[in-house]
Amino acid sequence: MNAARPTQPIRAGSSSTNVYAHLTATLEGAGIGLLPDFVADQHSGFVSVLDQQFAHSATFWVVLRHESLHNPAVATIYQGLQDYASGDPSSFGGGSHIFSQ
C-alpha cells in the first residue's frame, strides 16, 4: 500500500468560482481556503503558507467597448493595466497590487 495515495477519492465539499464565496466558507470554518492576496490581506486572522514556494499565474481579460476609451478615466485605468502587465509591478507602489492609496 502506498501511504501517499488516499484510500478514497478526494472530492470537493463545495464548489464556486466566486472568490467571496470561498472567503465566506473559509471564515465559517469550512476548511482550508486558497484565496488571492487582495482578499486575504483584509483579514488579520489568516496565515499565509508556502508563499515563497507556491505561485499561481492567471490570465485576466479587459473587456470594454472601444468607445469607452474616449472617457479619460477609462483610458487612464486601461493604460495603467497595460503598463502593469508589461512592466515592473513594484513600480506601482503596492507590490502585487495595481493601485494603492
C-alpha positions as CSV (number, residue, x, y, z in Angstrom):
1,M,0.0,0.0,0.0
2,N,1.3,3.4,-0.9
3,A,0.9,5.8,2.0
4,A,0.9,8.9,-0.3
5,R,-2.2,7.6,-2.2
6,P,-5.6,8.3,-0.5
7,T,-7.7,5.3,0.0
8,Q,-10.9,7.2,-1.0
9,P,-11.1,9.6,-3.9
10,I,-10.9,13.2,-2.7
11,R,-13.8,15.4,-3.8
12,A,-14.7,19.0,-3.1
13,G,-17.3,19.6,-0.5
14,S,-18.4,22.7,-2.2
15,S,-17.5,24.5,-5.4
16,S,-17.7,28.0,-6.6
17,T,-16.0,30.4,-9.0
18,N,-16.8,33.3,-6.7
19,V,-13.8,34.4,-4.5
20,Y,-16.2,35.9,-1.9
21,A,-18.0,32.5,-1.6
22,H,-14.6,31.0,-0.9
23,L,-13.9,33.7,1.6
24,T,-17.2,33.2,3.4
25,A,-16.7,29.4,3.5
26,T,-13.2,29.8,4.9
27,L,-14.3,32.4,7.5
28,E,-17.1,30.0,8.6
29,G,-14.6,27.1,9.1
30,A,-15.4,25.0,6.1
31,G,-11.7,24.1,5.6
32,I,-8.6,25.5,4.0
33,G,-9.1,28.5,1.7
34,L,-7.0,29.2,-1.3
35,L,-7.5,33.0,-1.5
36,P,-5.9,35.8,-3.5
37,D,-3.8,38.3,-1.6
38,F,-6.1,41.2,-2.2
39,V,-8.8,39.2,-0.2
40,A,-6.7,37.6,2.4
41,D,-4.8,40.8,3.3
42,Q,-8.0,42.3,4.6
43,H,-8.3,39.6,7.3
44,S,-5.7,39.6,10.1
45,G,-6.5,36.1,11.2
46,F,-5.4,34.4,8.0
47,V,-1.9,32.9,7.8
48,S,0.0,32.8,4.5
49,V,1.6,29.4,3.9
50,L,4.0,28.4,1.2
51,D,4.2,32.0,-0.1
52,Q,7.8,31.5,-1.2
53,Q,7.2,28.0,-2.7
54,F,3.9,28.5,-4.5
55,A,2.8,30.8,-7.2
56,H,-0.3,30.8,-9.3
57,S,-0.5,32.7,-12.5
58,A,-3.7,33.6,-14.1
59,T,-4.9,35.3,-17.3
60,F,-7.3,38.2,-17.0
61,W,-9.1,39.9,-19.8
62,V,-10.1,43.6,-20.0
63,V,-13.4,43.8,-21.8
64,L,-14.7,47.2,-22.8
65,R,-16.4,48.9,-25.7
66,H,-13.9,50.7,-27.9
67,E,-15.9,54.0,-27.4
68,S,-15.2,53.7,-23.7
69,L,-11.6,54.6,-24.3
70,H,-12.7,58.2,-25.1
71,N,-13.5,58.5,-21.4
72,P,-10.3,59.8,-19.8
73,A,-10.8,57.8,-16.6
74,V,-11.3,54.6,-18.5
75,A,-8.4,55.3,-20.8
76,T,-6.1,56.0,-17.8
77,I,-7.1,52.8,-16.0
78,Y,-6.8,50.8,-19.2
79,Q,-3.3,52.2,-19.9
80,G,-2.3,51.6,-16.3
81,L,-3.3,47.9,-16.5
82,Q,-1.4,47.6,-19.8
83,D,1.7,49.2,-18.2
84,Y,1.4,46.9,-15.1
85,A,1.0,43.8,-17.2
86,S,4.1,44.5,-19.3
87,G,6.3,46.1,-16.8
88,D,7.6,46.0,-13.2
89,P,4.7,45.6,-10.8
90,S,6.8,47.1,-8.0
91,S,6.7,50.5,-9.8
92,F,3.1,50.8,-8.8
93,G,4.0,51.0,-5.1
94,G,1.9,48.1,-4.0
95,G,4.0,45.0,-4.9
96,S,1.3,42.6,-6.0
97,H,-1.4,45.4,-6.0
98,I,-2.0,47.6,-9.0
99,F,-3.1,50.7,-7.2
100,S,-2.8,51.7,-3.5
101,Q,-4.0,54.7,-1.5
